[in-house]
């Protein structure tokens, strides 16, 4: 018994303190989730992947895969588009339509326009952290109805974008200039599990009582804000 206690004390003494995950770690997690999702899709399509399919494959009307493209200066492979640290001032053109993940962090993008993500119906993750974003068009995210992870941290946004995809499971808008959370900002986002809003100048009266109506969030973080008390009546329920 003494030996077990000694081993337990040694393990606790050598444990490292908890630290928030880096963007590289988050990116790897996102890629892993995408792979798992693809594996699930493959399980459903065994007949199509077999040597002797039981039905004739359907040729898409526009065979985009026959004409691969990649934005200038970016790297594209396995439906992932890497455009980080390029000094970009806008969302690049020629993003392949079957893209699942776009990495645009560490650039100088100031605005997201209405058609910047047009046609990207398979997009799963979008990384826009550490840019100069001040404006996002109200219809910018309408085409990306399958978007699960959206990273907007370390920008200059004064409000949370409206018309966010209802499919979002993770939204990070840490370290911006957000002062208010408007009514029904997260309406219909039943899949939202992680909401990171720390380091924004949010005050108690800046959170509308109906902002989280009908939303269940497992993890919400509003550290380093201007709150003087816990806004219990305004926060979403959790499980």
Secondary structure as UniProt FT lines:
FT   HELIX           2..14
FT   HELIX           23..44
FT   HELIX           46..49
FT   HELIX           64..66
FT   TURN            72..73
FT   STRAND          75..77
FT   TURN            78..79
FT   STRAND          80..82
FT   TURN            97..98
FT   STRAND          101..103
FT   STRAND          111..112
FT   TURN            114..119
FT   TURN            121..122
FT   STRAND          125..127
FT   STRAND          135..136
FT   TURN            138..143
FT   TURN            145..146
FT   STRAND          149..151
FT   TURN            166..167
FT   STRAND          170..172
FT   STRAND          180..181
FT   TURN            183..188
FT   TURN            190..191
FT   STRAND          194..196
FT   HELIX           204..206
FT   TURN            209..214
FT   STRAND          219..221
FT   TURN            232..234
//
